[in-house]
Amino acid sequence: MEKIAIISDIHGNMPALDAVLEDIRHRDLKSILCLGDLVGKGPHSERAVDRIREVCHTVIMGNWDDFMSKPAEDPTLNWHQARLGTERMAYLRGLPFSYEFWMSGKYVRLFHASPRSVYERIQPWDAMDSRLSMFESSALCSETLQADVAGYGDVHNAYLQHLNGRTLFNVGSVGNPLDMPQASYAILEGHYHSKKTAPLNIQLVRVPYDIERAVQQAKDEDMPDLEPYVIELRTGQYRGKKK
């Protein structure tokens, strides 16, 4: 049995990423996958990219990685892009769409938001048809197989659901959780790259971190859009949520 750590949505929050990586190290997990959104929102996109490149054996593209790596006229995006530099943005542009493999006889597909787009948002409370569509393939995926297990990030809400004999899970967010103010990641345990039926376990992990240190780092960098970012970190409430 092998254990794989799956992280996502770091968003330039280094205190949160450091806490999660320390928890992964403490659990002696040797393999780390990242489901995208390394950048934006937080003050240290460049540090997040460098660290993820160092520790993750597979990284896929998120929506922030996509639009952050393209020319923009938005002052906030330009602030983050200036810190990233051209080489890191080229790295983000080259990230793959999905990562797919067999584990304990189950076909596992990991992507950022949906099997069709890095921009399609599916929440745990959405219609059953929408959630079931997460097991389908598309032209962007590696294989045409329907997934037995589908995992993603994007919505910053960690959850696990069993739907019609298949498993859908969201790893939550390392750096910008919007369900509770603790970093989140997942552990997948089973026989990696094996089509033979065997036990398969998915664990969602919450990691407390120094939120006020993350807030202070953003203040020290004079980061744009500071106030909504601070509110999200402290409360776990999305800045665009309707009252």
Secondary structure as a PSIPRED ss2 file (coil, helix, strand):
# PSIPRED VFORMAT (PSIPRED V4.0)

   1 M C   1.000  0.000  0.000
   2 E E   0.000  0.000  1.000
   3 K E   0.000  0.000  1.000
   4 I E   0.000  0.000  1.000
   5 A E   0.000  0.000  1.000
   6 I E   0.000  0.000  1.000
   7 I E   0.000  0.000  1.000
   8 S C   1.000  0.000  0.000
   9 D C   1.000  0.000  0.000
  10 I C   1.000  0.000  0.000
  11 H C   1.000  0.000  0.000
  12 G C   1.000  0.000  0.000
  13 N C   1.000  0.000  0.000
  14 M H   0.000  1.000  0.000
  15 P H   0.000  1.000  0.000
  16 A H   0.000  1.000  0.000
  17 L H   0.000  1.000  0.000
  18 D H   0.000  1.000  0.000
  19 A H   0.000  1.000  0.000
  20 V H   0.000  1.000  0.000
  21 L H   0.000  1.000  0.000
  22 E H   0.000  1.000  0.000
  23 D H   0.000  1.000  0.000
  24 I H   0.000  1.000  0.000
  25 R H   0.000  1.000  0.000
  26 H H   0.000  1.000  0.000
  27 R C   1.000  0.000  0.000
  28 D C   1.000  0.000  0.000
  29 L C   1.000  0.000  0.000
  30 K C   1.000  0.000  0.000
  31 S E   0.000  0.000  1.000
  32 I E   0.000  0.000  1.000
  33 L E   0.000  0.000  1.000
  34 C E   0.000  0.000  1.000
  35 L C   1.000  0.000  0.000
  36 G C   1.000  0.000  0.000
  37 D C   1.000  0.000  0.000
  38 L C   1.000  0.000  0.000
  39 V C   1.000  0.000  0.000
  40 G C   1.000  0.000  0.000
  41 K C   1.000  0.000  0.000
  42 G C   1.000  0.000  0.000
  43 P C   1.000  0.000  0.000
  44 H C   1.000  0.000  0.000
  45 S H   0.000  1.000  0.000
  46 E H   0.000  1.000  0.000
  47 R H   0.000  1.000  0.000
  48 A H   0.000  1.000  0.000
  49 V H   0.000  1.000  0.000
  50 D H   0.000  1.000  0.000
  51 R H   0.000  1.000  0.000
  52 I H   0.000  1.000  0.000
  53 R H   0.000  1.000  0.000
  54 E H   0.000  1.000  0.000
  55 V H   0.000  1.000  0.000
  56 C C   1.000  0.000  0.000
  57 H C   1.000  0.000  0.000
  58 T E   0.000  0.000  1.000
  59 V E   0.000  0.000  1.000
  60 I C   1.000  0.000  0.000
  61 M C   1.000  0.000  0.000
  62 G C   1.000  0.000  0.000
  63 N H   0.000  1.000  0.000
  64 W H   0.000  1.000  0.000
  65 D H   0.000  1.000  0.000
  66 D H   0.000  1.000  0.000
  67 F H   0.000  1.000  0.000
  68 M H   0.000  1.000  0.000
  69 S C   1.000  0.000  0.000
  70 K C   1.000  0.000  0.000
  71 P C   1.000  0.000  0.000
  72 A C   1.000  0.000  0.000
  73 E C   1.000  0.000  0.000
  74 D C   1.000  0.000  0.000
  75 P H   0.000  1.000  0.000
  76 T H   0.000  1.000  0.000
  77 L H   0.000  1.000  0.000
  78 N H   0.000  1.000  0.000
  79 W H   0.000  1.000  0.000
  80 H H   0.000  1.000  0.000
  81 Q H   0.000  1.000  0.000
  82 A H   0.000  1.000  0.000
  83 R H   0.000  1.000  0.000
  84 L H   0.000  1.000  0.000
  85 G H   0.000  1.000  0.000
  86 T H   0.000  1.000  0.000
  87 E H   0.000  1.000  0.000
  88 R H   0.000  1.000  0.000
  89 M H   0.000  1.000  0.000
  90 A H   0.000  1.000  0.000
  91 Y H   0.000  1.000  0.000
  92 L H   0.000  1.000  0.000
  93 R H   0.000  1.000  0.000
  94 G C   1.000  0.000  0.000
  95 L C   1.000  0.000  0.000
  96 P C   1.000  0.000  0.000
  97 F C   1.000  0.000  0.000
  98 S E   0.000  0.000  1.000
  99 Y E   0.000  0.000  1.000
 100 E E   0.000  0.000  1.000
 101 F E   0.000  0.000  1.000
 102 W E   0.000  0.000  1.000
 103 M E   0.000  0.000  1.000
 104 S C   1.000  0.000  0.000
 105 G C   1.000  0.000  0.000
 106 K E   0.000  0.000  1.000
 107 Y E   0.000  0.000  1.000
 108 V E   0.000  0.000  1.000
 109 R E   0.000  0.000  1.000
 110 L E   0.000  0.000  1.000
 111 F E   0.000  0.000  1.000
 112 H C   1.000  0.000  0.000
 113 A C   1.000  0.000  0.000
 114 S C   1.000  0.000  0.000
 115 P C   1.000  0.000  0.000
 116 R C   1.000  0.000  0.000
 117 S C   1.000  0.000  0.000
 118 V C   1.000  0.000  0.000
 119 Y C   1.000  0.000  0.000
 120 E C   1.000  0.000  0.000
 121 R C   1.000  0.000  0.000
 122 I C   1.000  0.000  0.000
 123 Q C   1.000  0.000  0.000
 124 P C   1.000  0.000  0.000
 125 W C   1.000  0.000  0.000
 126 D C   1.000  0.000  0.000
 127 A C   1.000  0.000  0.000
 128 M H   0.000  1.000  0.000
 129 D H   0.000  1.000  0.000
 130 S H   0.000  1.000  0.000
 131 R H   0.000  1.000  0.000
 132 L H   0.000  1.000  0.000
 133 S H   0.000  1.000  0.000
 134 M H   0.000  1.000  0.000
 135 F H   0.000  1.000  0.000
 136 E C   1.000  0.000  0.000
 137 S C   1.000  0.000  0.000
 138 S C   1.000  0.000  0.000
 139 A C   1.000  0.000  0.000
 140 L C   1.000  0.000  0.000
 141 C C   1.000  0.000  0.000
 142 S C   1.000  0.000  0.000
 143 E C   1.000  0.000  0.000
 144 T C   1.000  0.000  0.000
 145 L C   1.000  0.000  0.000
 146 Q C   1.000  0.000  0.000
 147 A C   1.000  0.000  0.000
 148 D C   1.000  0.000  0.000
 149 V E   0.000  0.000  1.000
 150 A E   0.000  0.000  1.000
 151 G E   0.000  0.000  1.000
 152 Y E   0.000  0.000  1.000
 153 G C   1.000  0.000  0.000
 154 D C   1.000  0.000  0.000
 155 V C   1.000  0.000  0.000
 156 H C   1.000  0.000  0.000
 157 N C   1.000  0.000  0.000
 158 A C   1.000  0.000  0.000
 159 Y E   0.000  0.000  1.000
 160 L E   0.000  0.000  1.000
 161 Q E   0.000  0.000  1.000
 162 H E   0.000  0.000  1.000
 163 L E   0.000  0.000  1.000
 164 N C   1.000  0.000  0.000
 165 G C   1.000  0.000  0.000
 166 R E   0.000  0.000  1.000
 167 T E   0.000  0.000  1.000
 168 L E   0.000  0.000  1.000
 169 F E   0.000  0.000  1.000
 170 N E   0.000  0.000  1.000
 171 V C   1.000  0.000  0.000
 172 G C   1.000  0.000  0.000
 173 S C   1.000  0.000  0.000
 174 V C   1.000  0.000  0.000
 175 G C   1.000  0.000  0.000
 176 N C   1.000  0.000  0.000
 177 P C   1.000  0.000  0.000
 178 L C   1.000  0.000  0.000
 179 D C   1.000  0.000  0.000
 180 M C   1.000  0.000  0.000
 181 P C   1.000  0.000  0.000
 182 Q C   1.000  0.000  0.000
 183 A E   0.000  0.000  1.000
 184 S E   0.000  0.000  1.000
 185 Y E   0.000  0.000  1.000
 186 A E   0.000  0.000  1.000
 187 I E   0.000  0.000  1.000
 188 L E   0.000  0.000  1.000
 189 E E   0.000  0.000  1.000
 190 G E   0.000  0.000  1.000
 191 H C   1.000  0.000  0.000
 192 Y E   0.000  0.000  1.000
 193 H C   1.000  0.000  0.000
 194 S C   1.000  0.000  0.000
 195 K C   1.000  0.000  0.000
 196 K C   1.000  0.000  0.000
 197 T C   1.000  0.000  0.000
 198 A C   1.000  0.000  0.000
 199 P C   1.000  0.000  0.000
 200 L C   1.000  0.000  0.000
 201 N E   0.000  0.000  1.000
 202 I E   0.000  0.000  1.000
 203 Q E   0.000  0.000  1.000
 204 L E   0.000  0.000  1.000
 205 V E   0.000  0.000  1.000
 206 R E   0.000  0.000  1.000
 207 V E   0.000  0.000  1.000
 208 P C   1.000  0.000  0.000
 209 Y C   1.000  0.000  0.000
 210 D C   1.000  0.000  0.000
 211 I H   0.000  1.000  0.000
 212 E H   0.000  1.000  0.000
 213 R H   0.000  1.000  0.000
 214 A H   0.000  1.000  0.000
 215 V H   0.000  1.000  0.000
 216 Q H   0.000  1.000  0.000
 217 Q H   0.000  1.000  0.000
 218 A H   0.000  1.000  0.000
 219 K H   0.000  1.000  0.000
 220 D H   0.000  1.000  0.000
 221 E C   1.000  0.000  0.000
 222 D C   1.000  0.000  0.000
 223 M C   1.000  0.000  0.000
 224 P C   1.000  0.000  0.000
 225 D C   1.000  0.000  0.000
 226 L H   0.000  1.000  0.000
 227 E H   0.000  1.000  0.000
 228 P H   0.000  1.000  0.000
 229 Y H   0.000  1.000  0.000
 230 V H   0.000  1.000  0.000
 231 I H   0.000  1.000  0.000
 232 E H   0.000  1.000  0.000
 233 L H   0.000  1.000  0.000
 234 R H   0.000  1.000  0.000
 235 T H   0.000  1.000  0.000
 236 G C   1.000  0.000  0.000
 237 Q C   1.000  0.000  0.000
 238 Y C   1.000  0.000  0.000
 239 R C   1.000  0.000  0.000
 240 G C   1.000  0.000  0.000
 241 K C   1.000  0.000  0.000
 242 K C   1.000  0.000  0.000
 243 K C   1.000  0.000  0.000
